[in-house]
């Protein structure tokens, strides 16, 4: 009886008073506090670093070039990821429960997907722009103008919004299927693309620098 009682006490739920609550994984307080400090510092550096890029490019007319416009758009998407998406994701990851409600879960999912897609698109545009600058230097100023860069940025943000928020407008999305199958209180089934974003970002960064290596 004591063994069964101890096993019962070791099981934690997101909402103890709810019969439909999800299970909660409780980390030791020292590990959880350390992760909060470490990941919180990472979020702060992400926000401040991208904010510095935004302010620098925005306030210097000499930096208003097609390349820097693309970098500015990338910094804006990464800034919003750090300021809007990462804090709730940090709490969800360490607390292993979602306490911010179903509606905010849907909004958070859409914003995360939209901003991550925007960042990936921006990285792709930067790699294409750098490739044209290296391989077609005589045609660069004809093909890549400020107007063209702004149009590409606008198209990428529109596509990203359609990708992110289109899932919530479609009742047959994968996310809705997951939410019906994993129906318990305290769960936010996010389509997490942060790790995919990091992998794609690393690949595209290497492709940006590869033409320079070949040319040297």
QUIMO-V724698 format. One line per field, one symbol per residue. ss: DSSP state (H for helix, E for strand, L for the rest). phi: phi as a letter, one per 20 degrees, with the letter a starting at -180 (. if undefined). burial: 1 if it has 16 or more other ideal C-beta (glycine too) atoms within 10 Angstrom, else 0. A space follows every 10 residues. Layout:
ss->???
phi->???
burial->???
//
This chain:
ss->LHHHHHHHHH LEELLLLLLL ELEELLLLHH HHHHHHHHHH HHHHHHHHHH HHHHHHHHHL HHHLLHHHHH HHHHHHHHHH HHHHHHHHHH HHHHHLLLLL LHHHHHHHHH HHHHHHHHHH HHHHHHHHHH HHHHHLLLLH HHHLLHHHHH HHHHHHHHHH HHHHHHHHHL LLLHHHHHHH HLLLELLLLL LLLHHHHHHH HHHHHHHHHH HHHHHL
phi->.fffffffff edcfcfedfd fffceeegff ffffffffff ffffffffff ffffffffed ffeedgffff ffffffffff ffedefgfff fffeelbddd nfffffffff ffffffffff ffffffffff fffeecffeg feeddfffff ffffffffff ffffefffed fdffffffff fdebfodcee efcfffffff ffffgfffef gfffff
burial->0000000000 0011000000 1100000000 0000000010 0010011001 1011001000 0000010111 1111111111 1101110111 0101111100 0000111111 1111111111 1111111111 0110000000 0001000010 0110011001 1011101000 0000100010 0000011111 1010001001 1001001100 100000
//
